[in-house]
Amino acid sequence: MSHTLLRFADLRSRGIVQNWATLTNWIEREGFPVGRKLGPNTRVWTETEVTSWLSNRPTDKAPLRGGAKKRAAKKAAEKMEAANASAS
């Protein structure tokens, strides 16, 4: 189980979400984890809860194009690298 804490900037750098408005919408309407407040202006999510939410998302959508396709490929490569690192 991963105890890595992710801030909004981490979510954005991993290509999960691009802005707070979308994240707020996902929390309110799509079941994205609420996370925890560490301070008045700091919210974090565990890597485990974010990964779980992502893996339970529907996959029947239009094919990715452009930047979204590149981000998805990068994310998949990072996930594979992390799995390989934990296996060794």
Backbone hydrogen bonds, N-H to C=O, Kabsch-Sander energy under -0.5 kcal/mol:
donor,donor_aa,acceptor,acceptor_aa,energy
6,L,45,W,-3.5
11,L,7,R,-2.0
12,R,8,F,-2.6
13,S,9,A,-2.6
14,R,10,D,-1.6
15,G,12,R,-1.5
16,I,11,L,-2.5
17,V,11,L,-0.8
23,L,19,N,-2.0
24,T,20,W,-3.0
25,N,21,A,-2.1
26,W,22,T,-2.7
27,I,23,L,-2.5
28,E,24,T,-2.5
29,R,25,N,-3.0
30,E,25,N,-0.6
30,E,26,W,-1.7
31,G,26,W,-0.6
32,F,26,W,-1.9
36,R,44,V,-2.8
38,L,36,R,-0.6
38,L,42,T,-2.6
39,G,42,T,-1.3
42,T,39,G,-1.1
44,V,36,R,-2.8
45,W,6,L,-2.1
47,E,4,T,-2.4
48,T,2,S,-0.6
50,V,46,T,-1.9
51,T,47,E,-2.7
52,S,48,T,-2.5
53,W,49,E,-2.0
54,L,50,V,-2.6
55,S,51,T,-2.5
56,N,52,S,-1.1
57,R,54,L,-1.3
61,K,59,T,-1.8
68,A,65,R,-1.2
69,K,65,R,-0.9
70,K,66,G,-1.8
71,R,67,G,-2.6
72,A,68,A,-2.2
73,A,69,K,-2.1
74,K,70,K,-2.4
75,K,71,R,-2.7
76,A,72,A,-2.4
77,A,73,A,-2.2
78,E,74,K,-2.4
79,K,75,K,-2.4
80,M,76,A,-2.3
81,E,77,A,-2.5
82,A,78,E,-2.5
83,A,79,K,-2.2
84,N,80,M,-2.4
85,A,81,E,-2.3
86,S,82,A,-2.2
87,A,83,A,-1.3
88,S,84,N,-0.9
